[in-house]
Amino acid sequence: MPTTFNYSGKPAFMYDQESDQWLQLGGAIDTSSAYTWSGVNAFSSDVSFADSLTSREGINNFLNPAARDAAITSPVHGTVAFVRQDSGGNTINQWQYYNGSAWVANDGDISAVSSGVGLTGGGTAGALTLTVDTTFVATTSNTMTLTNKTLALGSNTVSGTLAQFNTAVTDADLVSLAGSETLTNKTLTAPILTGAVTSTGDIIMTGAGHVGSIKDEFMMILMGAL
C-alpha cells in the first residue's frame, strides 16, 4: 500500500447513471470560517473585498526602487507603490505610480520651492522651510542701515533724543524749541520776541524804521531822533 501522499490535487469524478454524466467531485468551503494563507498566492483576475483589507506590511510597500522593481516586474499604467528610500539610501517615504513608461512620485504639482530675494531655504523634496534673510529684510529685532529709503512721518513715529538726531543729521544742527539755545550768525525773519531780551553783543536790526543795532536805536530815542 502506498505511503506517499501527493497534495497537488487532481479532479475526481463520479458517474451518475440516471443522467449518464460524470460529475466532478468537490469539497464545500465554510465561508464563515477564517483561513490563514501561509504561502504566496497569485490572483489572475480582479479581487473584490466586501470589508476593509488589513495588511500589516502595507500595500506594495518596498524599501527602495530595486526592491519595487524586483517584486513588480511588469507594472501597468496606474500601478502604485510606497518606497521608503531612494537608491542612495536616503529616506523619502514616497508614494509612486507607474505612468506607462516610468515610476513617478505622486507628490502633487509642486516639484520644488525656491527662495527668492530676502528669503533662504527651500528645496525639492521633504518638509521645506523658508526663512527671512535678515541681511536683506528688516525685522523688529535686527539692525540695518537703510539707503535711499523714505519714511512717511504722517504714518510712522521716529523716536530719539535731540543728541541722537544731531548725530544722525550730518548737514545741520537741530535745536530745541523748549530749551535755551545759543545762536551764532543767525537771521531772524519777522520774529516775535516776548519777555526780556539779553544780549552780550549788538543785536543788529534791519528793515524799514530801523537804523542799526538796538543800542543805536535806544540812544536815538533818548535823543528824540525817533
Helices and strands as residue ranges (DSSP letters): E 13-16, E 21-24, E 61-62, H 65-71, E 80-85, E 91-98, E 103-105, E 113-114, E 119-123, E 130-132, H 162-168, H 214-222
